[in-house]
């Protein structure tokens, strides 16, 4: 990477390490309602709200890693565990559900729409990954779910803080359907989102297991491949069930789950 590209990357890493990560309005509203319902307030209830918002999830994990004691050997990935370690009251005080994404992107309708679609896609990927983990008798479902949910977290953050650049990248790819995402990103940002995410994960000291599971380049490992294929399927199916990449997805998923492609289509609800 050239010097000026490295400088731009470092600038963004520093910025995203200090900025207050925004969360979805729906998340903030649901957490506020639950907090006022003392009878039903619990770590599990709070976790069930957080788990659908990738940005609130990484906001919590980043805070926990920042406050991690040197004596703490066990890495915490699961949201409910993180909440139990912090305590509910401390969570609401130290990791507030603000600012709101909708406020940060006020007036940026196209960017907000793209972010909300990506959030929905991330949740679909996490659902796929969990279903397949069950099929593979993987006992650590929550680790798989969070890895899939956070796989595109850097793209979500850049939609919040660099919406105009992200719209330029989208426009380039719409003009040239063969243009790869990393090339378009380098043209506009000077670096790829994958490089930014890798640097952020290191800077934030995210759990090593989570970093491994989110590494699409380590697909020789079954659990990583599960996450990677779930993200791919969510991405391609978001374009419609006639997306040209889906037949290869069915084959790859079938190889992972030891199923025929047609069985895979039935399992995920694709038209047969």
C-alpha positions as a printed NumPy array, in Angstrom:
array([[  0.   ,   0.   ,   0.   ],
       [  1.331,   3.408,  -0.943],
       [  2.255,   5.943,   1.732],
       [ -0.717,   8.288,   1.171],
       [ -3.111,   5.332,   1.184],
       [ -1.625,   4.136,   4.462],
       [ -2.038,   7.62 ,   5.905],
       [ -5.71 ,   7.737,   4.9  ],
       [ -6.287,   4.294,   6.39 ],
       [ -4.62 ,   5.269,   9.665],
       [ -6.718,   8.433,   9.839],
       [ -9.933,   6.445,   9.527],
       [ -8.787,   3.844,  12.069],
       [ -8.04 ,   6.608,  14.582],
       [-11.338,   8.342,  13.882],
       [-13.474,   5.199,  14.158],
       [-11.657,   4.228,  17.352],
       [-12.692,   7.457,  19.058],
       [-16.075,   8.223,  17.548],
       [-19.286,   7.273,  19.332],
       [-20.793,   4.489,  17.234],
       [-24.422,   5.259,  16.316],
       [-27.218,   2.747,  16.781],
       [-30.575,   2.171,  15.148],
       [-33.548,   4.168,  16.403],
       [-35.473,   0.921,  16.844],
       [-32.738,  -0.404,  19.135],
       [-32.728,   2.737,  21.271],
       [-36.538,   2.738,  21.505],
       [-36.727,  -0.934,  22.524],
       [-33.934,  -0.618,  25.097],
       [-35.61 ,   2.44 ,  26.624],
       [-38.939,   0.613,  26.901],
       [-37.315,  -2.427,  28.498],
       [-35.336,  -0.309,  30.97 ],
       [-38.579,   1.224,  32.219],
       [-40.117,  -2.23 ,  32.63 ],
       [-38.214,  -3.196,  35.789],
       [-40.26 ,  -6.352,  36.257],
       [-38.994,  -7.864,  33.005],
       [-35.58 ,  -6.182,  32.81 ],
       [-32.82 ,  -8.784,  32.453],
       [-29.501,  -9.348,  30.694],
       [-31.192, -11.807,  28.363],
       [-33.904,  -9.318,  27.451],
       [-31.365,  -6.579,  26.74 ],
       [-29.224,  -9.013,  24.734],
       [-32.216, -10.013,  22.594],
       [-32.577,  -6.366,  21.535],
       [-28.879,  -5.711,  20.966],
       [-28.363,  -8.891,  18.937],
       [-30.314,  -7.495,  15.956],
       [-28.213,  -4.322,  15.683],
       [-24.638,  -4.906,  14.436],
       [-23.537,  -1.418,  15.487],
       [-24.91 ,  -1.713,  19.022],
       [-23.28 ,  -5.142,  19.264],
       [-19.826,  -3.922,  18.252],
       [-20.274,  -0.809,  20.407],
       [-20.741,  -3.076,  23.437],
       [-17.849,  -5.387,  22.545],
       [-15.515,  -2.451,  21.879],
       [-16.347,  -0.958,  25.273],
       [-15.827,  -4.275,  27.03 ],
       [-12.442,  -4.834,  25.382],
       [-11.395,  -1.295,  26.294],
       [-12.218,  -1.99 ,  29.946],
       [-10.72 ,  -5.485,  29.913],
       [ -8.519,  -6.24 ,  32.914],
       [ -5.005,  -7.649,  32.282],
       [ -5.903, -10.611,  34.506],
       [ -8.909, -11.526,  32.357],
       [ -7.976, -14.611,  30.353],
       [-11.354, -15.546,  28.895],
       [-12.374, -13.623,  25.787],
       [-16.002, -12.578,  25.75 ],
       [-17.864, -12.678,  22.45 ],
       [-21.435, -13.364,  23.485],
       [-23.604, -10.33 ,  24.153],
       [-25.347, -11.761,  27.222],
       [-21.98 , -12.628,  28.78 ],
       [-20.725,  -9.113,  28.095],
       [-23.813,  -7.671,  29.796],
       [-23.384,  -9.889,  32.838],
       [-19.755,  -8.83 ,  33.162],
       [-20.645,  -5.14 ,  32.951],
       [-23.923,  -5.219,  34.819],
       [-27.174,  -3.857,  33.411],
       [-26.954,  -0.482,  35.165],
       [-23.351,   0.061,  34.041],
       [-24.301,  -0.904,  30.487],
       [-27.035,   1.719,  30.278],
       [-24.713,   4.32 ,  31.81 ],
       [-21.503,   3.604,  29.89 ],
       [-22.828,   2.243,  26.57 ],
       [-25.869,   4.401,  25.857],
       [-27.944,   3.759,  22.75 ],
       [-26.958,   7.029,  21.119],
       [-26.379,   8.785,  18.813],
       [-28.997,   7.469,  16.42 ],
       [-28.12 ,   6.379,  12.899],
       [-31.18 ,   8.199,  11.637],
       [-29.898,  11.433,  13.21 ],
       [-26.344,  11.028,  11.922],
       [-27.681,  10.479,   8.4  ],
       [-30.371,  13.129,   8.575],
       [-30.981,  14.335,   5.027],
       [-28.956,  11.462,   3.541],
       [-31.939,   9.363,   2.47 ],
       [-30.065,   7.17 ,  -0.04 ],
       [-27.25 ,   6.403,   2.39 ],
       [-29.693,   5.591,   5.202],
       [-31.614,   3.281,   2.899],
       [-28.392,   1.455,   1.96 ],
       [-27.385,   1.139,   5.614],
       [-30.766,  -0.273,   6.644],
       [-30.658,  -2.8  ,   3.809],
       [-27.153,  -3.85 ,   4.844],
       [-28.298,  -4.223,   8.455],
       [-31.153,  -6.461,   7.31 ],
       [-28.697,  -8.445,   5.19 ],
       [-26.354,  -8.883,   8.157],
       [-29.194, -10.291,  10.234],
       [-30.128, -12.708,   7.457],
       [-26.51 , -13.842,   7.25 ],
       [-26.462, -14.481,  10.989],
       [-29.661, -16.543,  10.731],
       [-28.233, -18.628,   7.894],
       [-24.981, -19.186,   9.778],
       [-26.766, -20.338,  12.937],
       [-28.999, -22.75 ,  11.003],
       [-25.969, -24.321,   9.37 ],
       [-24.045, -24.453,  12.64 ],
       [-26.93 , -26.461,  14.112],
       [-26.782, -28.794,  11.116],
       [-23.021, -29.214,  11.688],
       [-23.51 , -29.847,  15.427],
       [-21.487, -26.744,  16.303],
       [-22.223, -26.097,  19.966],
       [-21.019, -22.479,  19.946],
       [-23.875, -20.965,  17.97 ],
       [-23.621, -17.464,  19.396],
       [-20.015, -17.065,  18.259],
       [-21.015, -18.001,  14.725],
       [-24.041, -15.699,  14.814],
       [-22.097, -12.632,  15.957],
       [-19.301, -13.235,  13.444],
       [-21.819, -13.274,  10.588],
       [-23.683, -10.276,  12.02 ],
       [-20.481,  -8.213,  12.237],
       [-18.87 ,  -9.387,   9.008],
       [-19.75 ,  -6.113,   7.233],
       [-19.52 ,  -3.826,  10.267],
       [-16.934,  -1.534,   8.665],
       [-19.163,  -0.954,   5.659],
       [-21.987,  -0.01 ,   8.024],
       [-19.741,   2.463,   9.84 ],
       [-18.591,   4.019,   6.584],
       [-22.2  ,   4.473,   5.474],
       [-22.612,   6.482,   8.697],
       [-19.477,   8.598,   8.458],
       [-18.58 ,   8.666,   4.753],
       [-21.971,   8.412,   3.013],
       [-20.951,  10.426,  -0.041],
       [-17.903,   8.234,  -0.686],
       [-19.978,   5.075,  -0.225],
       [-22.535,   6.363,  -2.718],
       [-19.698,   7.018,  -5.19 ],
       [-18.534,   3.405,  -4.78 ],
       [-22.065,   2.143,  -5.388],
       [-22.382,   4.35 ,  -8.485],
       [-19.101,   3.008,  -9.925],
       [-20.262,  -0.569,  -9.52 ],
       [-23.632,   0.187, -11.041],
       [-21.923,   1.713, -14.075],
       [-19.612,  -1.287, -14.426],
       [-21.141,  -4.573, -13.25 ],
       [-17.762,  -6.305, -13.586],
       [-15.973,  -3.86 , -11.265],
       [-14.941,  -5.652,  -8.085],
       [-15.815,  -4.062,  -4.763],
       [-12.217,  -3.798,  -3.55 ],
       [-11.158,  -1.987,  -6.74 ],
       [-14.017,   0.508,  -6.452],
       [-13.216,   1.069,  -2.778],
       [ -9.543,   1.728,  -3.502],
       [-10.477,   4.182,  -6.257],
       [-12.7  ,   6.221,  -3.936],
       [-11.276,   5.694,  -0.441],
       [ -7.664,   4.82 ,  -1.2  ],
       [ -7.99 ,   1.5  ,   0.666],
       [-10.345,  -1.461,   0.913],
       [-12.945,  -1.934,   3.618],
       [-11.345,  -5.301,   4.384],
       [ -8.042,  -3.577,   5.213],
       [ -9.871,  -1.034,   7.345],
       [-11.783,  -3.732,   9.194],
       [ -8.619,  -5.722,   9.882],
       [ -6.897,  -2.621,  11.238],
       [ -9.91 ,  -1.711,  13.377],
       [-10.186,  -5.211,  14.834],
       [ -6.546,  -4.965,  15.921],
       [ -6.931,  -1.418,  17.236],
       [-10.068,  -2.293,  19.195],
       [ -8.488,  -5.529,  20.488],
       [-11.543,  -7.516,  19.489],
       [-11.525, -11.167,  20.614],
       [ -9.153, -13.223,  18.475],
       [-11.763, -15.907,  17.852],
       [-14.179, -13.318,  16.496],
       [-11.498, -11.881,  14.214],
       [-10.74 , -15.378,  12.901],
       [-14.391, -16.176,  12.251],
       [-14.832, -12.879,  10.376],
       [-11.775, -13.496,   8.181],
       [-13.131, -14.491,   4.787],
       [ -9.6  , -15.477,   3.714],
       [ -9.423, -18.376,   6.201],
       [-12.183, -20.422,   4.62 ],
       [-10.259, -23.67 ,   4.997],
       [-11.698, -23.761,   8.523],
       [-15.257, -25.109,   8.663],
       [-16.612, -22.472,  11.065],
       [-15.074, -19.608,   9.075],
       [-16.438, -21.088,   5.857],
       [-19.889, -21.3  ,   7.438],
       [-19.818, -17.56 ,   8.207],
       [-18.34 , -16.641,   4.82 ],
       [-20.925, -18.625,   2.841],
       [-23.792, -17.276,   4.962],
       [-22.66 , -13.709,   4.229],
       [-22.35 , -14.515,   0.522],
       [-25.827, -16.037,   0.372],
       [-27.395, -13.087,   2.171],
       [-25.576, -10.714,  -0.205],
       [-26.489, -12.475,  -3.426],
       [-30.094, -13.34 ,  -2.487],
       [-30.685,  -9.689,  -1.571],
       [-30.415,  -9.024,  -5.321],
       [-33.228, -11.5  ,  -5.979],
       [-33.336, -15.293,  -6.301],
       [-32.292, -14.98 ,  -9.947],
       [-28.847, -13.582,  -9.038],
       [-26.197, -15.237, -11.229],
       [-23.945, -16.06 ,  -8.257],
       [-26.523, -18.151,  -6.382],
       [-26.029, -21.5  ,  -8.209],
       [-22.383, -21.511,  -7.11 ],
       [-23.492, -20.582,  -3.586],
       [-25.809, -23.599,  -3.479],
       [-22.955, -25.88 ,  -4.522],
       [-20.557, -24.412,  -1.937],
       [-23.138, -24.599,   0.84 ],
       [-23.945, -28.156,  -0.183],
       [-20.28 , -29.089,   0.108],
       [-20.188, -27.548,   3.583],
       [-23.344, -29.301,   4.785],
       [-22.927, -32.525,   2.747],
       [-26.157, -31.88 ,   0.877],
       [-27.221, -31.663,  -2.75 ],
       [-27.69 , -28.134,  -4.14 ],
       [-31.428, -28.81 ,  -4.557],
       [-31.682, -29.772,  -0.884],
       [-29.88 , -26.557,   0.009],
       [-32.424, -24.526,  -1.95 ],
       [-35.295, -26.162,  -0.071],
       [-33.588, -25.588,   3.292],
       [-32.997, -21.855,   2.747],
       [-36.385, -21.223,   1.151],
       [-35.161, -20.499,  -2.378],
       [-37.488, -21.194,  -5.328],
       [-36.996, -24.774,  -6.515]])
